[in-house]
Amino acid sequence: MSAGAEGAAGNLAITVRHLCFKWPKGEEVLKTCSLDVPKGEFWMLLGTNGSGKSTLLRLLAGLLLPQTGQIGIAGPVGFVFQNPDHQLVMPTVGADVAFGLVEEKLSLEQIQRRVAEALTAVNLQMLQRRPIYALSGGQKQRVAIAGAIARHCEVLLLDEPTALLDPDSQLDLVAQVRALVKSRGLTALWVTHRLDELNYCDGAFLLENGQVVDRGDPGRLKQRLMQTHIEEA
């Protein structure tokens, strides 16, 4: 069993095979779950509350370990939480982006260059000295993404990053991530339950009861979920 340490095969950035996860003294959250995300593409993970989306993302990031199954990740991983306040730890924008570079033992000049490049990528270069508390929710999420870019992460895992944002900021962020994926050759897996966000991705997975029950064209999956909502209403 691997938990994200081994690279994915071929042109795949993420591979998951027969993944099972159960909380201690709890029910099984993931049941022989399998999926593939191609390199350089932006995919989304859909499902109702309790379907296992966030748990799967944490397994991919190595924050949890599965009972059985295999995970392959091609390249370093950056994880973006639903609430950016849970991962932004420094007082200013620039300091927070630089914080993740401490372990790499870079020179001051190298750190400054990485921070500038990362903030430019998310259009926050003018806010390097801005206090974190003075940022909007969308800006905070972009700082979190900039931190992953500064560390040269090749795979972005985003757990409902628009959940706390206003409608305009939601679509701005998803468009920004799509642009980053396409311009920088990154791979992203984005957890959402907002169907309008599907307009920006290359493909999507539908998770139900801990298993992927459908995958592929986001437009088709959007129609399927819209029809389900109509029938339930």
C-alpha positions, 0 to 999 in steps of 0.5 A, spaced: 500 500 500 502 507 498 499 513 500 501 518 495 509 517 496 509 514 489 508 517 482 502 516 478 504 512 471 504 515 464 500 521 463 497 520 469 498 525 475 493 522 480 491 514 480 487 511 486 486 504 486 481 500 490 482 505 496 478 503 502 478 508 509 474 507 515 474 511 521 476 508 528 469 505 531 465 508 525 462 506 518 466 505 512 467 512 508 471 510 502 469 503 499 474 500 493 474 507 490 478 508 484 480 514 479 485 517 475 486 524 473 491 526 467 497 530 468 495 538 466 488 537 467 483 540 472 478 535 474 472 536 479 470 531 485 462 532 486 458 528 491 453 530 496 455 531 504 458 525 507 459 521 500 467 521 502 469 527 498 473 531 503 476 524 506 478 522 499 482 529 498 486 528 505 488 521 503 491 524 497 494 529 500 497 524 505 493 527 511 490 520 512 492 513 511 487 508 507 486 501 510 487 498 503 488 500 496 494 504 492 495 512 491 500 514 486 501 522 485 506 525 480 510 530 483 509 535 490 502 536 492 499 542 495 493 542 499 488 548 499 483 548 505 476 550 505 477 555 510 484 559 508 484 561 516 486 554 517 493 554 513 495 561 513 500 562 519 504 568 518 502 576 519 503 578 512 502 575 505 509 575 503 511 572 509 506 566 509 508 564 502 515 564 504 513 560 510 513 554 506 520 554 503 523 554 510 525 546 509 528 547 502 534 551 505 534 556 500 538 563 500 534 569 501 534 571 494 531 565 492 526 565 497 524 572 494 524 570 487 520 564 489 515 569 493 514 574 487 513 569 482 508 565 486 504 572 487 504 574 480 501 567 478 495 569 482 495 576 481 497 578 488 504 581 487 502 588 489 499 585 496 506 582 498 506 587 504 499 586 506 497 584 513 493 577 512 487 580 516 486 585 511 485 580 505 478 578 502 476 571 503 478 570 495 485 573 496 486 569 502 485 563 498 489 565 492 495 566 498 494 559 500 495 557 492 501 561 491 504 558 497 503 551 493 506 554 487 512 557 491 514 550 493 513 548 486 507 543 487 505 540 481 498 537 483 493 542 487 488 539 491 482 544 493 477 542 498 471 546 496 475 553 496 469 557 494 465 555 500 466 561 504 466 566 498 461 570 495 458 568 488 462 573 484 469 571 488 467 564 487 467 564 479 473 568 480 477 563 484 475 557 479 477 561 473 484 563 476 485 556 478 483 553 471 488 559 468 494 556 472 493 549 470 493 551 463 499 556 463 503 552 468 502 545 466 499 544 473 494 538 475 488 540 480 483 536 483 477 541 486 472 538 491 465 542 489 457 541 490 456 548 485 454 545 479 456 552 475 463 551 477 463 545 472 463 550 466 471 551 468 473 544 468 476 538 464 472 532 467 469 530 473 468 525 478 461 523 481 462 520 488 456 516 492 457 512 498 464 512 498 465 510 490 466 513 484 459 512 480 460 516 474 466 520 471 468 524 464 464 530 461 463 535 466 457 537 462 454 531 462 455 530 469 452 537 470 445 535 466 445 528 470 445 532 477 440 537 475 435 532 473 436 528 479 435 535 483 428 536 479 426 529 480 427 529 488 424 536 488 
